[in-house]
Amino acid sequence: IFSIVVFGSIVNECYVNKDSRNSELLCIFNGNESACSYGIAVGVIAFFGCVFFFVVDLYFQQISSVKDRKRAVLLDLGFSGFLAFLWFVAFCFLANQWQRTTMTRGFAQGADAARAAITFSFFSIIMWVVLAVRALQRYRLGTDMSLFATDQFSADPNAPYPGYPVGTEGTETYQSPPFTETLEANPKGYQVPAY
């Protein structure tokens, strides 16, 4: 949602006329086209990345390969960390260019959108750092629970499938073996129904 706010506000309201005599649209961030383009690019990348990892999270339990699960978690961790860095750069870049902007009548129209883009860039840093930490926790949890371990089976393809561990059951039986009791024609307390 934050990425939509950032690139949406930049696209919709951060390209303005500097004054009424000039019809050329300029980026509101100090007239620097790179600032607007960078904010839009990071916002779009973050949006599509969120959609992709949302789909991966939906189907994560259905991934049968342990190696593919590990790759998905590592990809999520790397992407989240990288996007946290990109949002940090976007926040610093947009805030710096906004600080250097001289306000004219035309630039004042898009000031709220520029402030929103800067604010939500800052919030995006926090969110992507949280997502990176959660991905790291998921990776550590998976390695602790042997979710990603591949040493459960022998690497030899001719090795037999491992059976149950030996020694888990005692030699004493708690029941009499089946079919060794004598069956009475009419057990005690049971009456044969008359049809």
HUSUL-V586142 format. One record per backbone hydrogen bond with DSSP energy under -0.5 kcal/mol. NH is the residue of the N-H (numbers start at 1). CO is the residue of the C=O. If there is no record, write none. Layout:
nh: <NH NH>
co: <CO CO>
This chain:
nh: <5 6 7 8 9 10 11 12 13 14 14 16 16 18 22 23 26 28 30 31 32 33 35 36 37 38 39 40 41 42 43 44 45 46 47 48 49 50 51 52 53 54 55 56 57 58 59 60 62 63 64 69 70 71 72 73 74 75 76 77 78 79 80 81 82 83 84 85 86 87 88 89 90 91 92 93 94 95 96 97 98 99 100 101 103 106 108 109 109 110 110 111 114 115 116 117 118 119 120 121 122 123 124 125 126 127 128 129 130 131 132 133 134 135 136 137 138 139 140 141 142 143 144 145 146 147 148 153 159 168 180 184 190 191 195>
co: <1 2 3 4 5 6 7 8 9 9 10 14 26 24 19 21 16 14 28 27 29 31 32 32 33 34 35 36 37 38 39 40 41 42 43 44 45 46 47 48 49 50 51 52 53 54 55 57 59 60 62 65 66 67 68 69 70 71 72 73 74 75 76 77 78 79 80 81 82 83 84 85 86 87 88 89 90 91 92 93 94 95 96 98 101 18 104 105 106 106 107 108 110 111 112 113 114 115 116 117 118 119 120 121 122 123 124 125 126 127 128 129 130 131 132 133 134 135 136 137 138 139 140 141 143 142 142 150 156 165 177 182 187 189 193>
